Amino acid sequence: MNLHENQTLSRIYQIASQIARQGGRAYFVGGCVRDSILNRNITDYDIEVYGIAPSYLESLLSKFGAVHEYGKSFGIFSIRGLNAEFALPRTEYLQAVDAENKRVILSEAPSKQQKASIERQYPKYRITVLPNYPFRHTDFAVIINPDAAPAEAALRRDFTINSILKDVITGEIKDCYGGISDIDGKTIRHIDAHTFVQDPLRALRAAQFAGRLGFSIAPETKVLCASLSLQMLPIERIRCELKKLLKSPYPKLGFDFLLNTQLLRQLSENWFQSFQCTFNFFSSSVPLCDIIPNLLLPWEAEANTALLLLPLLISNLQISPVLKLLCGSRQEEEKQKVIASQIQEFITCPNAYTIRKAAYFHVLDPLLKISSSIAQYTGNPNPASQIACELSGELNSTPLLTGKDLIECGIAPSPAYAKILQYARELQFHGYTKSQIIQNIKQNIQQFFNKNIN
């Protein structure tokens, strides 16, 4: 435990003690309990507080620092500077509001508590039950219940491994749904089929948890996930979960699950046709396609993302749809294109040029790992590694020639600078030294300007 973590836990303990003095009880919940059992690093903490009213909890927390209220409507609070969230027990249910027809749409008949909440919030609306209504990911309502039993509150969580509670003060464990047993068995299992299917994002979360933890997914959970539709999920949420999977230690576990449950087919058919082409390529009988799935290993996320593009490049298919799915910006898309093309070059014809270029774009290390894995898999030599070793003294991740150098050579600032520096970069990839690059540019200056520079 590092010093920062120790200080965080100390402050959480102080808050929990104050909650206990007021008749409440604070529990660690969710991922922080799971990761503590697995002896994994914990970056933030979720605390669920029982027996305290929302307004009183906010007042109590304010004594320990400025309170963030971004999740106040859900009974969620945080304190500035503390990596922890404090939440009140709550239940969630599907609910869509149709303002045009003045109705609240539910997937099933409401409980007394749900009905009272709806009538209080929408007094002039009628309640309509439509089990097959196309609810969106955001179509849900929350009922905060500080007096709920831990088992009732934990029922809303996705997987048993995330449903364990641990008393902040006493350390007492409440394991209502067999989470510890599933952690021991390295199994991802849903808690309740009825509540699980209300959020399709959980299918993608199952995949990224498999990748992060190296766990298998229970057969009955696979069946439920395969029944879910991802059509109504916002692309940002899909991208977030896939990028978590790509950054995980075992991404192949997650992608195998998504492929076998046909969830990837949903993604391609509804949004990105090329994504399915990638995995069709993975599963074909071409030797290279047998190699690629084994390369989905714990490397930099950039290399893993680019590996998904590689089959598309080799098959001359469009990579733009996959880039838009996996990347959040144009700059990131361009970086992925560079890495994917570099991987292709490494596989087909590694040489001094491609090695220097990879070093320049800061992707040499992951590409060498890929090249090494291919060599190990096929039993062939690894020329990329040998070339990189021979060139180690001249590999640069920065340009040898800059605008300042051009000024010192007597070339006045001009819009032509961009073309000159791009030309210089290509010469650098071909092994030219700085003095050779300058000499070459002076000799060929007419292709950039209409006059010679002496």
Secondary structure as UniProt FT lines:
FT   HELIX           3..21
FT   TURN            22..23
FT   STRAND          25..29
FT   HELIX           31..37
FT   TURN            38..39
FT   STRAND          45..50
FT   HELIX           54..62
FT   TURN            63..64
FT   STRAND          67..71
FT   HELIX           72..74
FT   STRAND          76..79
FT   TURN            80..81
FT   STRAND          84..87
FT   STRAND          90..98
FT   TURN            99..102
FT   STRAND          103..106
FT   HELIX           112..121
FT   TURN            123..124
FT   STRAND          126..129
FT   TURN            131..132
FT   TURN            137..138
FT   STRAND          140..144
FT   TURN            146..147
FT   HELIX           150..154
FT   TURN            155..156
FT   HELIX           160..162
FT   STRAND          165..167
FT   TURN            168..170
FT   STRAND          173..174
FT   TURN            176..177
FT   HELIX           179..184
FT   TURN            185..186
FT   STRAND          187..188
FT   HELIX           193..196
FT   TURN            197..198
FT   HELIX           201..213
FT   STRAND          216..217
FT   HELIX           219..226
FT   TURN            231..232
FT   HELIX           235..246
FT   HELIX           251..260
FT   TURN            261..262
FT   HELIX           263..270
FT   HELIX           273..282
FT   HELIX           287..291
FT   HELIX           292..295
FT   HELIX           301..314
FT   TURN            315..316
FT   HELIX           320..326
FT   HELIX           330..348
FT   HELIX           352..360
FT   TURN            361..362
FT   HELIX           364..378
FT   HELIX           383..390
FT   HELIX           392..394
FT   HELIX           403..408
FT   TURN            409..410
FT   TURN            415..416
FT   HELIX           417..429
FT   TURN            430..431
FT   HELIX           434..443
FT   HELIX           445..447
//
